[in-house]
Amino acid sequence: MGYLTFEYTKTAANYVRIYQDGAWQTGTLTEADELHLPSMATALHYGQEAFEGLKAFRRRDGRVQIFRPYENAKRFQGSCAYLLMPTIEVDDFVSAVYQTVKANLDYVPSYESGGALYIRPYMLGIGATLAPVPSKKYLFGVIVTPVGDLFKGAFKPVNLWVSTVDRVAPHGTGQYKIGGNYAASLYAQSIAKSKGFDDSLFLDPLTHTKIEEVGAANFFAITKDNHYITPESPSILKSITNQSLQFIAKEQLGLTVVHDDIYIDQLDGLVEAGACGTAAVITPIRSLAYQDTVHVFPTNHQAGPITQKLYEHLTSIQKGDREDPADWLLIVE
Ligand SMILES: Cc1ncc(COP(=O)(O)O)c(C=O)c1O
């Protein structure tokens, strides 16, 4: 396999399961990676769509393992419930993910490549309706694609623009992984890029004083006192990577984990900062541009020492080089 990007590549099979007349039908694997939907499907017009993102990794011994699928299953249930879509049982979600990975084992990148098989479970309202009401028919699917490192192998600190527009509302959809949130962050991301930044960082939508998260990653920082600090808010998606890093910080690196507000104009106590998520695990943050000022973290163009340790611990657990600390990995037999 050549150089891996973060583009979609068709694989051997993906999973589909239809909900109709109040019940889920039996799911199947199919080669086709195109859907035939009514033009008036609720997913297309009213954003009745939720998804997940997780990865399977090849171990040094050649076996393949899926990272924390049960956590994604639970988060998916919350997203689907909020959009009045039917529930997929946790075991059914994990089984669909497992079957899809197993059918595509040849597409899981080698241990040496640093790549992984990205797994995208999703649910769409596929019933046709003109009114903005919940669909009566749904499709639950799992599609996979081999990916490289989103940031092209470079553990390179990024410069973020603190967005002046919000991606979600104060009591809205931020904690759910639904398509509309991503459509709503495209504009902010485009402004950031047009100004020469790598991405945008969102503040809390109620007071615009506290850091929330990046468009597709949580925010964390290391304080002068060696605390791992990360904000908590109903408008932030609960990142499974962030939860895993918190576990490693506390249990393996002996840091204190703090959930607290991080005010955008009070960054001086932070010695390292990073964005974390499935795509890149950790992206170190070099600077935040807020209004007329640019705050550069002390680590500047380097990744901080704790950030590096966190990254090494988590990636080596994912690839099987470090012991699975808490039943995080599901091996595909
Ligand atoms: C908005 C948002 N925040 C955070 C994350 C990170 O979550 P996770 O670590 O579960 O991938 C993601 C997705 O990856 C996201 O889309």
The ligand as an SDF file (V2000), in Angstrom:
LIG
                    3D

 16 16  0  0  0  0  0  0  0  0999 V2000
  -16.4910   18.0300   17.4970 C   0  0  0  0  0  0  0  0  0  0  0  0
  -15.5820   16.9310   17.8740 C   0  0  0  0  0  0  0  0  0  0  0  0
  -14.9610   17.0030   19.0630 N   0  0  0  0  0  0  0  0  0  0  0  0
  -14.1230   16.0350   19.4670 C   0  0  0  0  0  0  0  0  0  0  0  0
  -13.8640   14.9300   18.6680 C   0  0  0  0  0  0  0  0  0  0  0  0
  -12.9420   13.8700   19.1660 C   0  0  0  0  0  0  0  0  0  0  0  0
  -13.6940   12.7610   19.5840 O   0  0  0  0  0  0  0  0  0  0  0  0
  -13.0690   11.3190   19.5770 P   0  0  0  0  0  0  0  0  0  0  0  0
  -11.8680   11.3680   20.4380 O   0  0  0  0  0  0  0  0  0  0  0  0
  -14.1380   10.4430   20.1540 O   0  0  0  0  0  0  0  0  0  0  0  0
  -12.7350   11.0050   18.1740 O   0  0  0  0  0  0  0  0  0  0  0  0
  -14.4960   14.8090   17.4310 C   0  0  0  0  0  0  0  0  0  0  0  0
  -14.3130   13.6750   16.5410 C   0  0  0  0  0  0  0  0  0  0  0  0
  -13.4420   12.9930   16.3300 O   0  0  0  0  0  0  0  0  0  0  0  0
  -15.3540   15.8320   17.0160 C   0  0  0  0  0  0  0  0  0  0  0  0
  -15.9420   15.7610   15.8300 O   0  0  0  0  0  0  0  0  0  0  0  0
  1  2  1  0
  2  3  1  0
  2 15  2  0
  3  4  2  0
  4  5  1  0
  5  6  1  0
  5 12  2  0
  6  7  1  0
  7  8  1  0
  8  9  2  0
  8 10  1  0
  8 11  1  0
 12 13  1  0
 12 15  1  0
 13 14  2  0
 15 16  1  0
M  END
$$$$
